Amino acid sequence: MPSAMDIFGYSIYAGNTELFVGAKGVINTLNPHSYVLARKDWQFREALKSADWLIPDGVGIVMAVKFLNGKNIHRIAGSDLHETILRSLNEKKGSCFYLGSSERTLKIIREKVSLKFPYIRTGSFSPPFKEKFSNNDSDAMIEAANDFQPDVLFVGMTAPKQEKWVHEHRLEFNATLICCIGAVFDFYAGTVKRSGRIWIRLGLEWLPRLLREPRRLWKRNFISTPLFLFYVFMEKGKRVFGRIRKK
């Protein structure tokens, strides 16, 4: 993986989004919450580590890399990645397919893409809303995407379900690039409001979202984030102690 930075055994992509233009493989994202979930879920952990690119979609990951490795990397939000890829597809008159979310959200996405990026051919499929897909469900999802033959497949079914499902079926798709971008579907459609630019620049994009959706996001911010910080400081302590012992 080019331009990668290791943290907790994960190779974090440290480049810019332009690399993904015309790339082939799977893109997953890592943030403090997904890291904490993956510690207890080996399938999720394997899916994240097997991605061709694991992007730092969380200011906590960026800060941890700086604190542990002394290196500066840039956060790549899923929304920014999505926008970069759409611009490239529009220039090349390419195609993309949206797999996930509701029919209403997908309709809004297709209409918005067609207005802003008129040279992109778009398709979509809304899978059943359930915790685990049956074999028939998966077959229908794969068939819908492959029949469309997209250059890029965007998957938005929330973590860790989307990453584990893509990891299991990635070889069955004929799309060049597969991107697991979760909440971006709702952000782009406007069904869920993304935090304003000032919050993003301050590294506090999570705060307005927490205030709007406290029931859904409180565990992420009040359990996963403190745990992640604990693991970061523990790792730092191990490294410092290891250097002292070698002297």
N, C-alpha and C positions, 0 to 999 in steps of 0.2 A: 504494500500500500504506500503510494508516494505521499510525502509530507505528512507523516503520521507521528503522533505523540503518545507514548505509552502511559497509562494510568490504571492502576488496579488490574492489570492484565488485559486491558482493552486498548486497541490501537485507534486513537481518536484522530480523525482527519483534521489537519491543520492548514489546509490550503484555502482557496476561494471557490465560489460556486461555479465559476467559469469552466472548471475542469470537467464538470458533469455534462457539458454540452457534447453530445455524441458519444458519451461513455456507455459501457456495457456492464451490467451487473446489478447488484441490489444495494440500495441506500437505506440504512436505518439511522435512527437518532438516539442519542443518550443524554439524559438529564439526571439530576440527583434522585428523583422518584423512581425512574426506570432502573437505575443502578441498584437501589435498595430492594426493589421487587426481584431483580435478577439474582440477588444473593440467595434467595429462597426458592427460586424457580429455575432449575437447571435447563429446562427446555428454552425458556426465555433467554437465559444467559448464552446458551449455544447459538441461538438465532442471532443475537446481537454480535457475538464474536465472529460469526461466519459471514457477516455482511462484507461486501467489497469496500464499502465506505461507511464509517460510523461517525456521524457528524455531531458536534457539540451543540445541541439544541437546548441550552440551559446555561445561564450565567454561572451557576454553581460549578459546572464542569470546567468552564474557562478559568475561574478563580482557583480551582483545585490544581489544575495544570500549572498555573503560575506559582502557587504555594509549594507544590511538591517538586516540580521540575525546573522552576525558575524561567519558564518560557511563556511568551505571550502568544496566544492564539485568539482567533476571532470567533465569536458565537455565530452559528449559522442557523437562523430560525427556519423552521419548515416552510413558513410562508414566503420567506425570501428565496429559498431553494425552488419552490414551486413557480414563483414569478420569473426567475432566471431561465428555467427550463421552458416555460411558455414562450418567452421572448425568442429563444432559439428555435423552437418548433415553428413559430410563426414565420421567421426568416427563411426556414428551410421548407416551408409548406408541409410540415410533418403532421403527426397524429398522436393523440393521447386518449387514454381510457380511464375513467374513474370507477373504481370498484369499492363500494361501501356506501354508508349513509342511507337516507330516505330518498324516495322518488322525488319528493318536493325539493329537497336540497340539491339533488343532482340536476334537476331541470333548471334551477337558478344558475348553477355552475355552468352548464352548457350554454345557456343564453348569454351569460356574462363573458365567457371565453369567446363566443362567436362575435360579440360586439367589439371587444378589445383586441382580439387576435383573429381576424377574419380568415386567415390562411391556414388555420389549424382545423383538422378534422377531428371531432370529438365524439366519444361514445361513453356509455355508462351502464352500470348494472347495480341494482340495489339488492343485496343478499338478505335473507331472513334475519330478523333481529333475535338472536339466541346466543347463549354462552358458548356453545360448541356446535360446529357445523357437521351435518351428516355427510356421508360419502356422496350422496345424491346432490346435496347443496354445493359441495366443492366442485363436483363435476360440472354443474350448471354455471358456476362462477367462472371456471377456467374456460369452458366452451364459449361463453359470451365474450370474454376478453380475446381469446384466440381467433374467433370468427371476425372480430373487428380488425385484428392485426395492427395494433398500435405500435408506434415507436417507443412510447413511454406509458407505463402502467402506474397510475397513482392509486395507492391502497389506503383507505381511511376507515378503519374499523376499531380504533382505539388500541392502546398498548395494554397488555402484552399479546392480545389475541392476534392482531394483524401481523406482528413479527413472527410469531410461532407458526401461523398458517402459511405465510409466504415461505418461510424456511422449509416447511414440509413439502410445498408444491412448486418451488421456484423453477425446477427443471421441466415442469409441464407447460410453462408459458413460453410464447414466442416473442414477447416484447423485448426490446433491446435493454431498456432500463426499467427497473421496478423500484418505486419510491414509497416507503411506508411513512405517511405524513399525517395520520390521525386527525387532529382537530382542525387542520388546515381546510378541510372540506367545509366545515361550518364557518370558519373565519372568512373564507373567500366568498361563500354564498351570502354572508351577512346574517345568518341565523344565530350566530354567536358573535358578539362584538369583540374584536381584538383590542388590546390596550393601546392607548395613544402613543405617538412617537416619543413624547417626553418621558413616559414611563419605560419605554424600551431602551432609550439612551441611558437612563439612570440604572438600568439593570433590575428594574422593579416591575416588569411586565406582569408578573404573577399576582401583584397586589390588587389591582382592579378586578382581575378575574376571581380572586378569592372573595372579594366583597360582593361580587355579583352571584357567585355560585358557592356559598360557604359549605353547604351540605355535601357537595360533590368533591370539593377540593381541600377540605380541612385536613384530611389525613396526609395529603401530599405535602402540605406546608408545615403542619405541626408535628408530624411523626417522621415522614421520610427525610425532610430537610435537616432536622436535628441529628438524625441517625447518620446521614451522609457526612455532616460536619464532624461527627464523632469518629467515623471511619477515616476521614482525611487526617485528622490530628493524630490518630493512632498510627497511621502509615508514616506520617512525618516523624513521630517519636521513634518508630522502628528504624528508620533510615539514620536518624541522628545517633541513636544508640549503637547501630551497626558500625558507623564511622568511628565512634569513640573506641569500640572494642578492637578495631583494626590497628589503632595507633599504639 
